Amino acid sequence: MYNVYCNYRERKISRMLFFGFNILFIGIILITSFEYLSITIAKLIGIGRGLDALLSLGLLILLYLVLYLYLKLKTIEKQLVELVQKDALDDNKR
C-alpha cells in the first residue's frame, strides 16, 4: 500500500487507480483475516471452500488485468506506428 501511495503522490498513477488498489488491498486483508467472509463468498459463488473461491477470483482478476494491459499495449503500439509513419512522410517531403 505504501508503494501505491508513493506512486500516487508522484502522479504516476491516477486517483481512481490509487483508490482501486487500496480497496483491493483492504478487501484482501479483511477476507484473509476473517475466515467466515471467504466461506460466505465461496457459498455465494458455489465453490466448496473459501480459499478455492479466493484463488478462483484472484485468477479471474489477474486474467482481466493481463487483457487490459495487452489492449493498452496494442493501442500504444498503433499510435507509435502512426507517429513513425507520419514522421517518415514529413522527412520525405523535405
Order of alpha helices (4+ residues) and beta strands (2+ residues): alpha-alpha-alpha-alpha
